[in-house]
Amino acid sequence: MIEFKDVSKSFWTGKQRKVILDHASFRVELGNSLGILAPNGSGKTTIVNMMAGLEKPDEGEIKKTARVSFPLGFMGGVISKLSAKENARYVARLYGLDPDYIEAYTRWLCGLEEYYDFPVGTYSAGMRARFTFSLLLSLEFDIYLIDEGMPQTTDAEFNRKAGDVLRERLENATVVIVSHQARTLEKFARSAAVLHGGRLHLFDTLEEAKQLYDYETQG
């Protein structure tokens, strides 16, 4: 479970204060995947980062009683001067897992061949995305955080393999996915919410959420 209790978060843009959440309280229960609809620039990534513990609220409390992933595609935890192999083994030790297994799994999934042993800082953006996504999928979580859907790379074989692994993993996990497009949420979310003006409006179905979202963004 992830629970936000009276959480507020805002940023100063240089001209005004941008409110992301204004005393928001909600809960993500295991088994009830949640999709959050929000326009670009409204704070989708910030909410996901707070769920992951990468950002702190200004006020309120965030409680977690489950294993929560870092956001899909998040690259901040990868150390550029280390190789993919060294990063994989380091993360395995952080999570108390077998470094040999995590290394072998990510090496197989990302398909970087000899580049797997090169520093991550020398990778192209696509190669780095393949490795970080592989690293995420090598770890098992109760709740997976996805910002705008699965990152696509130009490598079709990787997209196929990673997509198959993700679908299998999500059969037994809970998902929180945020996007500005309702169709991105359709295959993942059972319930839905709309983020607008610092308020998170929760609904039982995506269709109900979409009606409010369309009204707020197009009205």
Secondary structure by P-SEA (a helix, b strand, c coil): cbbbcbbbbbbbcccbbbbcccbbbbbbcccbbbbbbbcccccaaaaaaaaaccccccbbbbbbcccccccccccccccccccaaaaaaaaaaaacccaaaaaaaaaaacccccccccccccccaaaaaaaaaaaaaaccccbbbbcccccccccaaaaaaaaaaaaaaaccbbbbbbcccccccccccccbbbbcccbbbbbccaaaaaaaaaaaacc
